[in-house]
Amino acid sequence: MLWDKGIMEYIQAARMIRRRRPDISFLMAGEPDPGNPSSVSEQQLHDWVKEGLVEWLGHVDDMPTLLHSVDIAVLPSYREGTPKSLLEAAACGLPMITTNAPGCREVVENGVDGLLVPVKDSEALATAIERLASDHGTRLEMGTRARAKALAKFDSSVIES
């Protein structure tokens, strides 16, 4: 779990939203890397859990099962190559919220299969999360389009040909 994945913005958005919408849950999957100075510490993760902001899942072996259990995939990253987590979310038919950073914006088309927010903008992230959390129909439409795009553009049979 690296800070450059937009962890602080995600936490700040969770803090803003949880005041108004305690029904919205925030999950985090992944492990800290104690040898990496850019990593979130395990203590920090435990502190956020104690604060009631997030549920930290740790390492997840079966991402498709996790993704099928949630409503929205969020990756507020500062920079990416091609983000595998967004490709997996799209393949599972999830609407995505990510930043308008290189790599992320190549996977998500704003307003079509997800929402793009500015990098390091926790308020815009919170607004986007609340928007999709409050609109089941839009989530379903975006998720359907995300899956169609994943199959058409990112499926291994398409990439290998």
C-alpha positions in Angstrom: 0.0 0.0 0.0 1.8 3.1 -1.3 0.9 6.7 -0.6 1.2 7.4 -4.4 -2.0 5.2 -4.9 -3.9 8.1 -3.3 -4.4 6.5 0.0 -4.5 9.8 1.9 -7.1 11.2 -0.5 -9.2 8.0 -0.1 -9.0 8.4 3.7 -9.9 12.1 3.6 -12.9 11.3 1.3 -14.0 8.5 3.6 -13.8 10.9 6.6 -15.9 13.5 4.7 -18.5 11.0 3.6 -18.8 9.0 6.8 -20.1 12.1 8.6 -23.0 12.4 6.2 -23.4 8.8 5.0 -22.5 6.2 7.6 -24.1 3.6 5.4 -21.2 3.8 2.9 -18.4 1.4 3.7 -14.8 1.9 2.6 -12.6 -1.2 2.1 -8.8 -1.3 1.5 -7.1 -4.4 0.1 -3.4 -4.9 0.2 -0.4 -5.1 2.5 2.1 -2.5 3.7 5.7 -2.8 2.6 7.8 -2.1 5.7 11.0 -1.8 3.6 9.5 0.9 1.3 9.5 4.5 2.6 6.6 5.2 0.3 4.4 2.6 2.0 1.6 3.2 4.5 2.5 1.7 7.8 0.6 -1.1 9.4 0.0 1.1 12.4 -1.5 3.8 10.3 -3.9 1.2 8.7 -4.9 0.0 12.2 -5.5 3.6 13.3 -7.9 4.2 10.4 -9.7 1.0 11.2 -10.0 2.0 14.9 -11.3 5.4 13.7 -14.1 3.6 11.8 -13.0 5.0 8.5 -12.1 1.8 6.6 -12.2 -1.9 6.8 -8.6 -3.1 6.0 -8.7 -6.6 4.3 -5.0 -7.2 4.1 -3.8 -9.3 1.2 -6.7 -10.7 -0.9 -6.1 -13.9 -2.9 -9.4 -13.8 -4.7 -10.0 -10.4 -6.1 -12.9 -11.3 -8.4 -14.9 -12.5 -5.4 -14.1 -9.3 -3.5 -14.9 -7.1 -6.5 -18.3 -8.9 -7.0 -19.1 -8.0 -3.4 -18.7 -4.2 -3.8 -20.5 -1.5 -5.7 -17.7 0.8 -6.9 -13.9 0.4 -7.4 -11.8 3.4 -6.4 -8.2 4.1 -7.3 -7.2 7.7 -6.6 -3.6 7.1 -7.8 -1.1 9.9 -8.7 0.4 7.9 -11.6 0.1 4.5 -13.1 1.1 2.4 -16.0 -2.0 0.4 -16.9 -3.7 -0.2 -13.6 -4.4 -3.9 -13.2 -6.9 -3.1 -10.4 -9.0 -1.1 -12.7 -8.9 -3.7 -15.4 -10.0 -6.3 -12.9 -12.8 -4.0 -11.7 -14.0 -3.4 -15.2 -13.9 -7.1 -16.0 -16.1 -7.6 -13.0 -18.6 -5.0 -14.2 -17.9 -2.3 -11.7 -18.1 1.4 -12.3 -14.7 3.0 -11.4 -13.6 6.2 -9.8 -10.0 7.1 -10.5 -7.9 10.2 -11.2 -7.2 11.9 -14.5 -3.6 10.6 -14.3 -1.8 8.9 -17.2 -2.7 5.2 -17.2 -5.9 5.7 -15.2 -7.6 7.9 -17.8 -6.7 5.3 -20.5 -8.9 2.8 -18.7 -11.8 5.0 -17.5 -13.8 7.2 -19.8 -15.3 10.0 -17.6 -19.1 9.7 -17.4 -19.2 6.5 -19.5 -17.8 3.6 -17.4 -16.7 5.6 -14.4 -15.7 9.0 -13.1 -12.3 10.8 -13.3 -11.3 13.3 -10.6 -8.2 15.5 -10.3 -5.1 14.0 -8.7 -4.8 14.7 -5.0 -8.3 16.2 -4.7 -10.1 14.4 -1.8 -13.2 16.7 -2.1 -13.7 15.8 -5.7 -13.1 12.1 -4.8 -15.7 12.3 -2.1 -18.2 14.0 -4.4 -17.7 11.2 -7.0 -18.1 8.4 -4.5 -21.3 9.9 -3.1 -22.7 10.5 -6.6 -22.3 6.9 -7.6 -23.2 5.5 -4.2 -26.5 7.4 -4.5 -27.4 6.3 -8.0 -27.9 2.6 -8.5 -29.0 3.0 -12.1 -25.9 4.9 -13.1 -23.7 2.4 -11.3 -25.3 -0.4 -13.3 -25.0 1.4 -16.6 -21.4 2.3 -16.0 -20.5 -1.2 -14.8 -22.1 -2.7 -17.9 -20.1 -0.4 -20.1 -16.9 -1.1 -18.1 -17.3 -4.8 -18.6 -18.0 -4.4 -22.4 -14.9 -2.3 -22.7 -12.7 -4.7 -20.7 -13.8 -7.6 -23.0 -13.3 -5.5 -26.2 -10.1 -3.7 -25.4 -8.3 -5.5 -22.6 -9.1 -9.2 -22.8 -6.0 -11.3 -23.2 -7.2 -12.6 -26.6 -7.4 -9.0 -27.9 -4.1 -8.0 -26.3 -2.2 -11.1 -27.7 -3.5 -10.6 -31.3 
